[in-house]
Amino acid sequence: MAVKPTGVIRQLGWRNFFHLLTHLPSFVKLFSRLIKDPRVSSSSKLVVAGILAYVILPTDLLPDFLIGVGQLDDLAVILGGLKLFLRLCPSEVVQEHLKSITRG
């Protein structure tokens, strides 16, 4: 069962899909700032290193030759790992970076 981009767009709706796309640069800025921030613990940063290792290394939960399904496990690890990383970061640090990003 392959995941089609049109199915994702249909599920989210065009408006939410474009809303997500327009916020991607802010997400990238937030995560890069949090990784560089010394107030964020090293153990939290290891979560991001684990995500990168999972994506780069050839070992997968589901093999990538299973078109669609093989990529879904990668997406689940990335999204779940980034969510965990945000939860492990001090909330005041995350809020501070969010405010500075939204100010420009």
Residue pairs with C-beta under 8 A, 6 or more apart in sequence:
1 68
1 69
2 67
2 68
2 69
3 68
3 69
3 71
3 72
8 17
9 17
12 20
26 101
26 102
29 101
30 94
30 97
30 98
30 101
31 48
31 82
31 85
33 97
33 100
33 101
34 40
34 85
34 86
34 89
34 93
34 94
34 97
35 45
35 48
37 93
37 97
39 90
39 93
40 89
40 90
40 93
41 88
43 88
44 85
44 88
44 89
45 85
47 81
47 84
47 85
47 88
48 81
48 82
48 85
50 81
51 77
51 78
51 81
51 82
51 85
54 74
54 77
54 81
55 74
55 77
55 78
60 70
60 73
60 74
61 73
61 77
62 69
62 70
62 72
62 73
63 70
64 70
64 71
64 74
86 94
